[in-house]
Amino acid sequence: MTSDELRALMSQMTLEEKVGQLVQLDGGCFGGGDLATGPAAKIGVTQDDIDRAGSVLNVLGADQVREMQDRYLSRSRLRVPLLFMADVIYGYQTCYPSPIGIGCTWDPDAIRAGYTLVAEEAAADGCMVTFSPAVDLVRDARWGRVVEMPGGEDPYLGARFAAAMVEGFQDGLGEGRGVASCVKHFAGYGAVEGGREYNTVDMSERRFRQDYLPPYKAAVDAGARMVMTSFNTVDEVPATANKWLMDDVLRGEWGFEGSIITDYAAILELINHGVAADERQAAKLAIDATVDIDMKTNCYAANLADLVRAGEVSEAAVDAACWRVLTLKNELGLFENPYYQADALRAAEITCNEERLASVRAVADNALVLLKNDGVLPLDSGEDAPRIALIGPYADSKDIVGMWAIHANRAYSHTVREAFSEELGEDGFGCAKGCPVLDEAGMATLGEFAAYLAKGAPVDPRTPEELEAEALAMAAEADVVVLCLGEHQLQSGEAGARTDLTLPHQQVELLRRVHELGKRTVVVLFNGRPLVLEDVLPLADAVVEAWWPGTAGGNAIADVLFGRVNPSGRLTMTFPVSSAQAPLYYGQFATGRLAGKNHTGRFVTGYLDAPIDGRFPFGYGLSYHTAELTDFALSGDVVTADAPIEASVTLTNTGDVAGSEVVQLYLRDLVGSVVRPVKELKGFCKVALEAGESRRVSFTIDEELLRFWRRDMTFGSEPGDFVAMVGLNSRDVLELPFSLR
């Protein structure tokens, strides 16, 4: 449909029909059930509201989407099709590792290619828009949604992955491929106070712009068609009602022309925030902030038309929002083909096919981070293979795909036990649960949702004592014990905030009892955030951070443990020594009494009972090879607006196996009009080397790389002295000075 034809269509719409395009309902509202008792009644929408709605939430399945679209269009006066949107976070039926694991690959190109496959699979089953990627900067491991953030604690890394994910999802979007990407949660959601879900965010505008906004902007610059509002406040105004954030910054400064959608029921929650007295005022605040789509409330449906007629909201504002929604539908070609790419035969052909299973396995292989290895890894699987006991609550669990893999086809997921069986044979090792993920008290903290997830799951009738006895007996006969431990899947993700970042106590106790047997011990961790491992590290010979590794998780773990893959994952968040260190991140600001070069003794910025640094730094990870950086050099010592310099360093694989390293470039501005971080990531390069091979790695340092939000709140650089740093993590770096003139 041409733009003129689309304008002509919109001109025929009544005010109520235009408002309807701004309403998103879930699939239950369209089910034809009793309006008085069904999902529609719970949010107060009428049959007319349903017949005019613009989009539907989390309804997938090619045949179901086609049937629902047909039923909807048969009742639509102008036959404006529905948009089908869904949470396709790190895969559809074939799932990659959770985003925190994806980030640990430090390979945006691989993720761009992978997300193209995700989009194709999801679109074939009816998805048109995905609520992804989430790119909130997060420096507080207490927050549950750490698991969803590929960039972790760093804005530069977050921006690189944000762009890659959007480009992957939307590859060929205008040519009938891909799905529209909705970046979230705009903005600052990862900075909630105390790490508490849905909590307040309050920071300076400079900090907000300098650190928190870049990943969202990268997603917008990459062409994201939609943006989702966050639940939190920004400058004491909830994001969903924040005109400065949505209209001035997002639309005005960044030129975003797409649709803004709320997170779940966020307009209604403006009442709870205390900025709206009722639903009518909440609707007015949101539309004034240029929020286009009301997800899962009746605030727009019940109030916008009346607000226009009362002169409190301009019809032009409704028209602009409606136009943006219609434009997306038109870009997807829905007026010609309202089913988009929904095709059950095509979905069956490509879902979990060999190409996708190989892709998710390759990414999972590279997402695992080796945190410790005292020589026990890799394990031998040949004639001299040790006797192995595979123990722990995640040893034979498909829950390792993770909580946000909500559409995953678990028939294609391999547990660690199944992967070990492929490697060693069914009788080549022992396997025992050892203990539950959480004890009864721990499960009680998870609430009703845990009980809902557990419905229909097999119940182990054995007592914790019986589980432990079986595991310890098996461990006593083994040479090596591999323990699969971790968080409950509901302890990471939305509403998964925690104050205690240690492993559940009964899992640590199981590890302690195994250690007392004097066995070589490997711990494999399944979790969605950095953990405090001070109780674990002394008891384990090796520790592998597997995150929630997705469909191919079991296979990837076997790949790494048995040495078919040399681990190359590198952390995107600092692992703390104590839960009380949060928030914790490498790019801290200099203070008047920062421990080290500028101050020593007792009176420094720190703690009496813990270091200010973490156990494992940002960018850290071990491999089965060793590597070193030498001969760091700058091509000059002065950068100007027209003349960059080159930083180069020699990377050498000093080990006896091939492997990959991530060379990281950090910069420091020594004197600025405002205090600057002690380090900022400004470049990285993942390099594969053969054993003994060396390679020169180079980065360009130009004036643009040195810009920041200055004291007068302009964005630019300042002449002065800088330090360039290169390292294989953020802690251990080589340094050279240079200047900007």
N, C-alpha and C positions, 0 to 999 in steps of 0.2 A: 504494500500500500504506500502510495506517495505521501509526502508530508501534507500536501493540499487535501488529499482524500482523507487523511487522518483528522485534519482540522474540520473538514466537513462532517465527519462522523461525530466528533465531539460537539459540534454545534447543534446536533439533533438531541443531545442528551439533556435530560432534565437535571435540575440541581441535585435531586436525590440520587439520580444515576451517577452523577459525577462524584458525589460523596461516597457512593458504594464502591467505586474503584479504589478508594483509600482504606477499605476495610479488609482485614485478613482474618479468616475463620479457620478452625480446624476441620478435618474431614467429617467428624461426627455431626457437625451442623448440617451437612449436605446429605445425610443418610436417609432422610425421609421418615424418621421416627416421630414420636410424639413431641411436638414443640413444647408442651407444658412440662415435660419431665426430662427431655434430652439435653445434650450439651449446649444447645442454643439458649435454653431457658436459664442456664447457670450464669450466662453473661448478658442476658436480657435482650437478645436480638430476635427480630420477628422474621416471618417468612419473607416479607418484602426485603428485609436487610440481606437475607441469604440469597435471594434471587438477583440482588444487585452487587454482591460482594465482588471484589476485584481479584482476590488471591486466596489460596488454601495452603494450610500448613501441614507438613509432614504426612502427606498422602503419596505413596509411591506404589509401584507395580504397574507395568504398562497397561494391562487390561483394565485395572481399576481406574487409572487416570483417564483412559479413553472413555470408559463408561460414565464416570463422573462428569467429564467435560461435555459429553453428549447430553446428559440429563440437565446440566446447568444451561447449556445453550438452548435447549428446547423451551426454557422458561425465560430466556433473556430477550427483551424487546428488540435490541439492536445487535444481538449476537456478538457481544464483546466477550472474548474467551477469558477463562480463569488462568492465572499464573499459578503454577505448582512449585512451591518452595520447600526446601527440606534441609535438615542438618546433615550434610555430607562433609564430615570434618577432616578425617585423614584416610578416607577411602569410602567406598560404598559397600558392596558385598566382598570385594577384595580389599584388604586394609593394610596400609603402611603402618609403621610405628606411630605412636602418638606424637603430636608436633614437637614436644620437647626432645624426643628422640630424633625426629627428622632434623631438627636444628643441629644435633650433634654430628651429623654427617659433614657439616660445613660444605655442602655441595648443592647450592641452589639450582644449578643446571640439571642435576639428576632429579630434583624435586619438581622442577618445571615439567620435565618430560613425564614423570610419574603422575602428576596431577592432570595431565592431558588424558591419560588412561582412565583415571578416576572419573573425569567428567564424561567421557564417552560411555562408560559403564552405567553411571547414574542417569544420564539423559535417555539411554535406551529403555530404562525402566520408569521413565516419566518425569524425572527431575528437570526443572527449567532454571531454577535459581538455587544456589547453595549458600547457606549462612556460614561462609568461610572465605578467607582465613581469619582467625583471631590473631591479632598482632599486638596485643597490649604488652608494653614493657613491664617486666615484673622483677623486683629485687627483694621480695619478701617471700621466702619459701613457705611461710605459714598459709598463704593463699592457696586454695584448692585448684584454681584454674591455671596455675603454673603449667600443668600438664598440656595445655592447649597452645602454649606460646613458643614458636620455633626459635625466636631470637633471644629468649631468656632475658638476661639482665642488660643486654647491649642494644642501643638504638641503631647502630650501623648494621649489625648482623640481622636484627629484626627487619630493617628496611629491605635488605637484600632478599630475605626469604619472603617477605610480603609481596614484593614485585613478582618473584618467581612463581608463587602460588597462584596469584591472580592471572598471570599470563598462561599458566598451565591450564587452569579451569576454563579460561575463555579462548583458548586456541581455536581459531576458525569460527568464532561465535557468529559473525555476520555471514558465514557461509554454511550455516546449518549444522555446525559442530559445537561442542563444548556446552558449558552452562554458565549463566551469568553469576558473577562472584559478588558476594555481599561482605565487605570487610567490617570487622567488629573488634572491640566494642568501643565506639567513639564517644568519649575519649578519656584516657587516664584510668581505665578500670583496674589495671594492675597495681595501682598505687593506693588501694583502699587501706584505711587506717587499721593497724593491728592485724593486717592480713584477713580481716573478717569479710565474708561474702556480702555484697550489696552495700558495703559501708561507705562512709564519707571519704571523699578525696579533697585535699586542700594543699595547694603548693603555689609557689610564685609563678607568674606567667612565664618568666624566663626559663625556669626549670621545666615547665610544661612544654614549651616550644622547643627547647634545646634537646631534651631527652625523650619525652613521651610522644610527641606528635610525629616525628620522622617516619616511623613504620607505617602509620596510617597514610601519610602523604605519599609515600612510595607506592602504596596500593592504589591510591587514587590516580597518581601519575601513570601507573601501569594500565589504567583503564577500567578499574572496578566499576561495575554498573550500579551498585547499591552500597549504602553505608547503613549500619545498624547503630542506634543510639545505645549508650551504656546506662546502667542502672544508677551510677554514682552521681554525685554533685561535681561541678566544676566552678570554682569561685563561689561556692555556696548556692549555686543554681543547678538543679538537676539537669543532666545533659539533654533529656527529652524536651525540656522547656527552655533550653539555653540558646537564645537567638544569636548571641555573640559567637558561640561555638559553631552552630549549624549554618547560619546564614553569613555572618561576617567572615569567619575563617574558612570553613569548608567550601561554601559556595562562592563567596566573594574573593578571598585571597587565593584559593586553590583552583577556582574555576570549575568545581564539580557540578555537573548538569544532570546527574542521575537521581535516583530515588533514595530517600531516607526512610527507613523503616524503624519502628521501635523494637526494642527487645520485648519479651513476653509481658504483656499487660503494663508496660511502663507508663503509658499515659494515665491510666487509672491510679498508679502508684504516686502520681504527683500530689494526690490528696494526702497520702501517708507522709510524704516528705514535708507537707505543711506549706506548699506554695499555691495550692488550689483548694478552694473550699468545697467544690463539688465537681462532678463529671463535666458539667458545662464549662466551668472555668478551666479545667484541665485540658479539654479539647481546644479551647481558645489559645491557651499558652503553647500547646504543641503545634498547631497550625501556624501561629505567628512565628514560631521558630523554624518554619518551613519543613516540618516533619510530614512526610507524605502518607505513610501507611501506618495504621493503628493495628498492631498485632494483638488479637485475641481479647479485645474489650469492645464495648458498644459505645465508647465515648464519642467517636466521630459519627457513627451511624445514628445515634439518638440526638446529637446536639449540633452538628455543623450546619445543617440546613437552616435550623432555627436561628443560629448565630448570624448567618448571612442575612436572613430576612429582618433580623433586629438591628442590622447595621453594625454589629460588633466585630464581624469578620467580613472582609471584602470577598466578593465572589471571585475576584481575580486571584486571590490566594488559593481558593479551591480549584480554580481552573488550572493554575500553574502546577499544582500537585497532581491533578488528574492527567494533565498532559505528559508529565514525566512518567507516570505509570503506563499510559497508552503507548508512549514512545518505546519503552522497553518491550512491551508486547509486540509492537510492530517490528522492532529490530530482530526479535526472535522468529518473526514470520508467522505469528499465531493467527493472524486474520486469514491467511491462506491455508495454514495447517495448524489447527488448534491443539493438535496432539504433540507438536514439536517433533521430538525424535522417539517418542514412546512406541516401541515395537517389541512385542513379546518374543518373537523369533530372533530378532537381533540381540535382545538382552540375553536370551539363552545361549546364543552363539559366543558372546564375548565375556560373559560373567565368569570370573574365576578361571579364565582360560590360561594356557601355558604362558603366554606373554605377560599377563598380569601377575601370575604367581612368581614368575622369574623376577619381575621388576620389584615386587614388594620384598622378596627375599634379598635381593642385592642391596636395597636401601636398609633393610634391617641388619644385614651383615655389617654395614658401615655406620650404623647408629649406635651399636653397642660400645660402651666405654670401659676399657680395662683400667680399674682404679688401683689395683695392687696385684703383684705377681712375684712371689718368692721362688720362682722356678718350677712350680707345679704344673703350669700351663705352657704349651699345649699338651693335652693328654694323648697318649699313644692308643690307637685303635687296632694295631696290627697284632702280630703273634706275641709281642711282649706287653700287650695291653694290661694295665693294672685291673684288679678287681674293683669295680665301681659300685657304690651305693648311691642311688639318686633319691634324695630325701627332701621332704618339705611340702607345705600346702600347695605350692605351685608346680610341683614335679609332674603332675598329670592333670593339669587344669587348662581348659580353653578360655578361662577368664583372663589369660594373659593378653588377649587382643585388646583389652581395655574398655572402660565404661562408655567412651564416646564412639565406639565402633558399633553404633546402635543398629545398623543395617547389615552387619557382617554375616556372611554365610559361614557358619562355624563348621560346616561339614568339610570345608577345605582347610581348616586350621589344624596344625599339628601341635600337640603338646610336646613338652620336652621329653617325656617318656617315649612318645611315638618316634621322635627324631633319634633318640638314643637307640631304639629298636632297629631303625634303618641302618645305623652305624655299627652296632655291636651284635645285632641279632636279639631276638626276644629273650633268650636265656643268657645273654652276655653281661647282664648287670642285674642288680636288685633295685626295687622301687618301693618306697613307703611314704605315707603322708606325714607322719611324725607328729603333727599338731594341726589344729585348725588355724586359719588366717588370724582370727580374733577369738578371744574367749567370750563368754556370755556377756560380761560387762562391757567389753569393747563393742560387741554387736549391738547392744542396747543404745550406744551413742549414735548409731547410724539411723535410727528411727524406722518409720514404717516402710520406707522405700527399700530397705534391705530385705524385709520380709516379702515384699512384692517380688523382688528379683529372685528370691529363693523358692518361689512357688514352683512346684513340679520338679525341683532339683532333687537328686537322690540324697538321702540322709544317711550319714555314716553312723551306725548304732554304737560304735565303740567309744569308750570313755577316752579323755585326753591321756590318761595314764597308759591305757592299752595301745594307743597310737604311738606314744613315745617309746614304749617298751619294744614294739615291733621294729621301729626305726633304729633304735640303738643296737638291737641284736644284729640287724643287717649291717650297720656301720662297723660293728666289731669284727665282722668277717671280711671287710673290704680293705683295700690298700688306699683308695681315694674316696672321699665322700663329697658329693656335689649337693649342696643345699640350695633349694629354690625358695627364697623367702621374699617377703615384701609387704606392702600396704594392702588393705582391702581395696578393691577397685572403687568403692564409694568414699574412700578416704582421700582420693584425689579427684579433681573435677569440680563442677559447680556445687556449691554448698559443702565443699570438703575442706574447710579451713581447720587447721590444727595448731595447737600451741606446743605439742610435744612431737618433735620430728624424728624420734627414734623408731626403730622397728618394734612391733608388738612384743611385749615382754616374754610371752611363752615361746616365741620364735627364737629370741636371743638365748633363752634357757636351753632350747633344743641344741642350738649351736654350741653352747658352753659344754653340754654333756658329751657331744661328739668330740669336741676339742680334748676333753679329759681322756678320751680313748687313745690319744696320740696319733690320730690319723691325719694324713695330708687332706686339707679341706679347702674346697672351692665354694664360695658363696655367689649365687646369681640373684640379683635384686630385681624385683618387679615393682615399680612405683612411678608416681607422676610428678615428683618434686625432688629437690636435693634433700638428702636425709643426714641426720647426725649419726655417724658410724663409729663413734669412739668405743662403744662396747663390742663392735663387730670386728674391727680391724686387727686387734691383738689375737683374735681367735681363728682367723682365716689366713691361709697361705696365699689365696688369690680372691679378688672381689671383682665381679663383672657387673656393671650397671646396664641392665637390659631395658629399662623403662617398661612401657606396655608395647611390646614389639610387633603387634599386629598378626595378620594371618600367617605369616611365615616365621613367627617368633621362635617356635620350637626348633625349626630347622636352622635358623640363624645362630641360635645359641650353640647347637651342635657344631655348626661350621666353625665357630670361634674356639670353642673348647677343645675340639679335636684338630685344630690347626689348619683346616682347609682355607680359612680366612684369617689373615693377620689383622687384628682389631685396629681400627683407625678412627673411631669416634672420639670426639673432643668435647669437653663440657661447655655448655652455654650458660651455666650458672655456677657460682661458687658454692661448694659444699661446706656447711658450717661446722664448727667444733661444738657449738652449743645452740640450742633452739633460741636462746635469748639474744643471739647475735643479730637476728633478723630486724630490719632489712640489712642485707650484706651484699656488697658488690665491689668489683675491682676498681671501678672508675670513681672512687670517692674524691671529695674535694680536699685540697690542702687546708690545714687549719694552722692557727698560730702555734700549736703545740703538737704537731704531727710527729709521732715516734719515728726516729731514724735520723736523717741528715740534719733536720733543723731543730731537733730537741731530743734530749735524752733524760733518763732518770724517771722518777715516779710521776711527776706532774705532766703527763702527756695525754693525748686523746686516746682513751682505751678503757680496759677493764682491769680490775685487780685480780680476777679469777679466770680470765680467758684472754687469748690474743685477739687483736682486732681483725686479723686475717682468718680465712677459712682453712679447712683441712686440705681441700683440693681446689686449686684456683680455676677461674674462668679460662677456657682454652686447654685445659689439662686432659691428658690421656696417655696411657702406655700402649706399647705394641710388643710384638715378639722380636722386633729388631730394636736397635738403638740408633740414635741420630744426633748430630751436632750441627750447630751453625758456626761458621768461621768467616773471617775476612769481610766483616761488615764495613761498607763504605758508602759515602755519598759522592755524587758526581760533582757537587759544588757545595759551598757553605752558605749561599744566599739564594732565596726564592724571591722572585718579583712577580708582578701581575702578568708579565709576558714570558717569564722564563722559569719553568719548573726545574726541579732537580730530581735525580734518580737515586733511590736507595736500593742497594743490592747486597746480597749475602750469599755465601756458599752453603748449601745444604748437603750433608753427606750422610748416607746410610752406612753407619759403622757396624751394622750387624751382619749376620750370615744368612738372612732371608730377605726377600723383597717385601716392601711395605710402603705405606703412605704417611706423610706428615702434613700438618697444616702450619705453614709459615705465616706468622701474624705480625702486622705493622701497627705500632702504637705511636701516638704523638702526644707531646705535652707542651702547652703554652706556658712559659715560665712566668711571664708578667702580663696581666691583662687588666682591662678596666673593671672586670669583675673576677672573682676567684674562679679558677679553672680546674678541671679534674687532674689528678696526678697521672692519669693515662686515659687515652681514648683510642679504641680500635678504629683504624682508618683504612685497613686493607687486609686481605688474607688470600692465600693461594694454597690449594691442596695439591701436593706433588707426590707422584708415585715413583719410587726408585728401586732399582735392582740392588741386591746386596753389594756393598762396596761402592756404589755409584754416587757421584757428586753432581750437583747442578746449581747453576747460578740463578737465583730468584730475585726479581726486580719489582719495585713499586715506584710509581710517579708521585712526587709530592708537589702539588701546585698550590697557588694562592686560594683556590676554592676550597681545598681540603682544610684550610686553616680558619674558615669562617665560623662565627658563633653569634649568639644574641648578646650584643654589647650592652653597656650600662644604659645607653639611651634607647634601648629596645629596637635598634636597627640590627639587621643581620649582615655581618661582614667581617673582614679580618682586621687585625691591628698589627702594625710593624712591631718587631721585637725579636726576642730570642726564644728558641724552641729546642726540644730534644726529640730526636727520632729514635725509636726502639724497635727491635725485631726480636721475636722469641717463638718458641714452640708452645708457650702458654703465656698468660699475662703476668706471671710472677718472675720468671727467669728470662731476662732480656739482655741484649746488648744495646749500648747507647752511643749516640753521636749527636753533637750539637749542630744547629744551623740557625739562620736568621731569616726573617721576612723583611724586605726593604721596599 
